[in-house]
Amino acid sequence: MSRQEFGEIAALEYHAPPGMDFPDIVEEFDISSRALSSQVRRLTWDGEDIAIIDRERVRIALGWLPPSRRNRPHYLVIAMGPPARKRRAGFDQAAYRVLLDRALDRVQGFLPFDAILRGPASQPVGSALLDRSFDLLGATAPTLSEETIARAQERRAAAKADGWASDAIEPIALPKIPSVPLRLTIVTFGLTLFLHAPPIGAALLTYTALREAQPLFSS
């Protein structure tokens, strides 16, 4: 009997405050992930520390865990998995792993972290998964030395001062975003192929979804 797979999860550890409020981080993910779907777009807050972003074939859960006491790290938790509704088809496990890889590369570019814990999700992506992660992280969080915190603050300041300047590109150099009619044409073609040649059609649909995720999941 095969083991059920729920997606991927990562906990990003910050040894100093990252310099960006959690609602702003959620907004970045919400805006950037809109390319994943032209229909299903929903953002749900569970308190002030958990946000769930639902797209057509992906559910993204974001959580923020501040330190329980002085000299403990901050954590940003990111989980990606299939949509909550069973009638909405998701990707396979490898696809969610790739999406999380790209998201982590993106986050490292504008909000660099000091350590990371990651692996397969042990239950469906949602508030319960993040609450359990918070409990585990809170129970095992290390005590940071003053030197470690100081070094993290220096790295954060350097990233804020130099990150955008060194990687900046002119807006005119950015590739044009495909129009909605063009994307729908490609998806329709993929569905047609899926009916006549399922392996090829499924591959085209998966590639299209991953390709449209590029604004969020590439650096």
C-alpha positions as CSV (number, residue, x, y, z in Angstrom):
1,M,0.0,0.0,0.0
2,S,1.5,3.3,-1.1
3,R,2.1,6.1,1.4
4,Q,-0.1,9.1,1.0
5,E,1.8,12.3,0.0
6,F,0.8,15.7,1.1
7,G,3.4,18.0,-0.4
8,E,6.5,19.7,1.0
9,I,7.3,21.9,4.0
10,A,10.2,24.1,5.0
11,A,11.0,26.1,8.2
12,L,13.3,29.1,7.6
13,E,15.3,30.1,10.6
14,Y,16.2,33.7,11.2
15,H,18.8,34.6,13.9
16,A,17.7,38.2,13.8
17,P,14.5,39.9,12.8
18,P,14.2,39.6,9.0
19,G,13.2,43.2,8.5
20,M,9.9,42.5,6.8
21,D,6.5,42.1,8.5
22,F,4.6,38.9,8.0
23,P,1.6,40.5,6.3
24,D,4.0,42.0,3.7
25,I,5.6,38.5,3.2
26,V,2.2,37.0,2.6
27,E,1.3,39.8,0.2
28,E,4.5,39.1,-1.8
29,F,3.5,35.4,-2.1
30,D,-0.1,36.2,-2.9
31,I,0.8,38.6,-5.7
32,S,3.6,36.5,-7.2
33,S,1.7,33.2,-7.1
34,R,-1.3,34.5,-9.2
35,A,0.4,33.2,-12.3
36,L,-0.4,29.7,-11.0
37,S,-4.1,30.1,-11.8
38,S,-6.4,32.4,-13.8
39,Q,-9.5,31.2,-11.9
40,V,-9.0,30.0,-8.3
41,R,-7.4,32.8,-6.2
42,R,-8.2,32.8,-2.4
43,L,-6.3,34.1,0.6
44,T,-7.4,33.0,4.0
45,W,-6.0,34.2,7.4
46,D,-6.1,32.0,10.5
47,G,-5.2,34.5,13.2
48,E,-2.3,36.8,12.7
49,D,0.4,34.1,12.2
50,I,-1.0,31.8,9.5
51,A,-2.1,32.5,6.0
52,I,-3.4,30.1,3.4
53,I,-3.2,30.9,-0.3
54,D,-5.3,28.6,-2.6
55,R,-4.6,28.4,-6.3
56,E,-6.0,26.1,-9.0
57,R,-3.7,23.1,-8.3
58,V,-1.6,24.4,-5.4
59,R,-2.2,25.3,-1.7
60,I,0.5,27.4,-0.1
61,A,0.5,27.7,3.7
62,L,2.6,30.4,5.3
63,G,3.3,30.7,9.1
64,W,5.3,33.1,11.3
65,L,6.7,32.0,14.6
66,P,8.3,34.7,16.7
67,P,10.8,33.7,19.4
68,S,9.2,32.6,22.7
69,R,12.0,34.3,24.6
70,R,15.2,36.3,24.1
71,N,18.0,34.8,22.1
72,R,15.7,32.4,20.2
73,P,15.3,32.4,16.4
74,H,12.3,33.6,14.4
75,Y,10.8,31.1,11.9
76,L,9.0,31.5,8.6
77,V,7.3,28.2,7.7
78,I,6.3,27.6,4.0
79,A,4.3,24.5,2.9
80,M,3.1,23.6,-0.5
81,G,0.8,20.8,-1.5
82,P,-2.4,19.8,-3.4
83,P,-5.6,21.8,-3.1
84,A,-7.9,21.1,-0.2
85,R,-10.8,20.2,-2.4
86,K,-10.5,16.6,-3.6
87,R,-12.2,17.3,-6.9
88,R,-9.4,19.7,-7.8
89,A,-6.5,17.6,-9.3
90,G,-3.0,18.4,-7.9
91,F,0.5,17.8,-9.1
92,D,2.7,14.9,-8.1
93,Q,5.1,15.1,-5.1
94,A,8.1,15.9,-7.3
95,A,6.3,19.0,-8.7
96,Y,5.6,20.4,-5.2
97,R,9.3,19.8,-4.3
98,V,10.4,21.8,-7.4
99,L,7.9,24.6,-6.6
100,L,9.2,24.8,-3.0
101,D,12.8,24.8,-4.2
102,R,12.1,27.8,-6.5
103,A,10.2,29.6,-3.7
104,L,13.1,29.2,-1.3
105,D,15.5,30.6,-3.9
106,R,13.2,33.5,-4.3
107,V,12.9,34.1,-0.6
108,Q,16.7,33.8,-0.1
109,G,17.1,36.6,-2.6
110,F,15.0,39.2,-0.8
111,L,14.7,37.8,2.7
112,P,17.9,35.7,3.3
113,F,17.6,33.1,6.1
114,D,20.3,31.7,8.4
115,A,19.2,28.0,8.5
116,I,16.6,25.8,7.0
117,L,14.7,22.6,8.0
118,R,12.7,20.9,5.3
119,G,11.1,17.7,4.2
120,P,7.8,16.1,3.1
121,A,4.6,17.2,4.8
122,S,3.2,14.7,7.3
123,Q,-0.4,15.8,6.8
124,P,-2.5,17.9,4.4
125,V,-1.2,21.5,3.9
126,G,-3.2,23.8,6.2
127,S,-3.4,25.4,9.6
128,A,-3.1,22.1,11.5
129,L,0.2,21.3,9.8
130,L,1.6,24.7,10.7
131,D,0.3,24.6,14.3
132,R,2.1,21.2,14.7
133,S,5.2,22.7,13.1
134,F,5.1,25.6,15.5
135,D,4.9,23.2,18.5
136,L,7.9,21.2,17.3
137,L,10.0,24.3,16.4
138,G,9.2,26.0,19.7
139,A,10.2,22.9,21.7
140,T,13.5,22.5,19.8
141,A,14.6,26.0,19.0
142,P,18.3,26.7,19.9
143,T,19.5,29.4,22.2
144,L,21.6,31.9,20.1
145,S,24.7,33.5,21.3
146,E,25.1,37.3,21.1
147,E,27.8,36.8,18.5
148,T,25.5,34.7,16.3
149,I,22.7,37.4,16.5
150,A,25.2,40.1,15.7
151,R,26.5,38.3,12.6
152,A,22.9,37.7,11.4
153,Q,22.1,41.4,11.9
154,E,25.1,42.3,9.8
155,R,24.1,39.9,7.0
156,R,20.6,41.3,7.0
157,A,21.8,44.9,6.8
158,A,24.2,44.0,3.9
159,A,21.4,42.2,2.0
160,K,19.1,45.1,2.4
161,A,21.8,47.6,1.2
162,D,23.2,45.6,-1.7
163,G,20.7,42.9,-2.7
164,W,18.4,44.9,-5.0
165,A,21.2,47.1,-6.4
166,S,23.4,44.2,-7.5
167,D,20.6,42.1,-9.0
168,A,18.4,44.9,-10.4
169,I,17.4,44.7,-14.0
170,E,15.6,47.1,-16.3
171,P,11.8,46.5,-16.5
172,I,12.1,46.6,-20.3
173,A,14.4,43.6,-20.2
174,L,11.7,41.4,-18.5
175,P,10.0,38.9,-20.7
176,K,6.4,39.7,-21.7
177,I,3.8,37.9,-19.7
178,P,1.6,35.7,-21.9
179,S,-2.0,37.0,-22.3
180,V,-4.9,35.1,-20.7
181,P,-6.3,34.1,-24.1
182,L,-2.9,32.6,-25.1
183,R,-2.6,30.7,-21.8
184,L,-6.2,29.4,-22.2
185,T,-5.3,28.3,-25.8
186,I,-2.3,26.3,-24.5
187,V,-4.4,24.7,-21.7
188,T,-7.1,23.8,-24.2
189,F,-4.6,22.2,-26.5
190,G,-3.1,20.3,-23.5
191,L,-6.6,19.0,-22.5
192,T,-7.2,17.9,-26.1
193,L,-3.9,16.0,-26.2
194,F,-4.8,14.5,-22.8
195,L,-7.9,13.0,-24.3
196,H,-6.1,11.4,-27.3
197,A,-2.6,10.9,-25.9
198,P,-2.8,11.1,-22.0
199,P,1.0,11.0,-21.3
200,I,1.8,13.8,-23.7
201,G,-1.2,15.9,-22.6
202,A,-0.5,15.5,-18.9
203,A,3.1,16.4,-19.5
204,L,2.1,19.6,-21.4
205,L,-0.4,20.6,-18.7
206,T,2.2,20.1,-15.9
207,Y,4.8,22.0,-17.8
208,T,2.4,24.9,-18.5
209,A,1.5,25.2,-14.8
210,L,5.2,25.1,-13.7
211,R,6.1,27.6,-16.4
212,E,3.4,30.0,-15.3
213,A,4.7,29.8,-11.8
214,Q,8.0,31.3,-12.9
215,P,7.4,34.8,-11.5
216,L,7.3,33.4,-7.9
217,F,9.5,30.4,-8.1
218,S,12.6,31.8,-9.8
219,S,15.2,34.2,-8.6
